[in-house]
Amino acid sequence: MTGPFALEESDVEVMFLQAYSPDLNPIEKMWSQVKDFLRATAARTQEPLVEAIVEALARVTRPDVTNRVASCGYSAI
């Protein structure tokens, strides 16, 4: 079965957020961390920018993700 019925059968709770609520969305906080790093590197050409993006994403650790999820009021798994 697919769609909402599959979620009900799996005992998954679906939570709908406001149209724009970055304070409740852990991914927004992660992107903020990545963008802060990219601003600090000030890479302006393609090759350094790609390298900076790879490094910025690599700097997002499992504890970072866990903390971002918890800071939004969700229980971390």
N, C-alpha and C positions, 0 to 999 in steps of 0.2 A: 504494500500500500504506500502511496506517496502523499505529499502535501500535509496539511494540518492534521489529518487523521493519523498519519504515521507518528507525528509528534505526540499526540495524545496517548497512543498505544505504548510509546517509549517512556512515558511519564516525564516528559520534558516540559518545563514551564517556559512559555513564550512571554517575553516582556516587551511591550511597545514603548519606545521612547518618544519624547516630544520631537517635533520636526527638526530642530537643531539644538542639541544638548551636549556639547563637547565635554562638559564636566561629568557626564554619565557614560562617556564612550572611551574606553581604554585606548583604542587605536589612535584617537586624536592626541592623547598625551604622548604616545610613542612617537608620532610624527613630529610633535613639538620638540622632542629630544633630538631627533634626526636633523630637523631644520636648524636647531641651535648649533649643532656640530658643523653643519654645512656653512652656516654664516661665519663661524669662527675660522674655517679654512680659507674662505674667500676665493675659492677656485673659480676662475672665469673662462677657462677654455675647456674643450670637450674632454680631453684625456685626464687632466687633473680633477675635473668635476666627477667623472665616472669613478675614478679611484676614491674620491672623497665619499661618494654615495655608498660604495661597497664598504668602506671602513665605517661609515656612520651606522649602517645597518648591522654590521658585525659587532658594534659596540652595544647593541641592545641585547642585554643578557636575560636569562630566564628569571633571575630575581627582579630585574626591571619590569618585566611583563607581569609577574606576580604582584608586585607592588602597585602597578598601574591599575590592575583589575581590582585589587583591594581598595585603592583610593577612590574608586568609583562606587564603592558600596556593595560590590559583588564578592561572593566567596570564591577564593582561588582554589583550584583543584590541585 
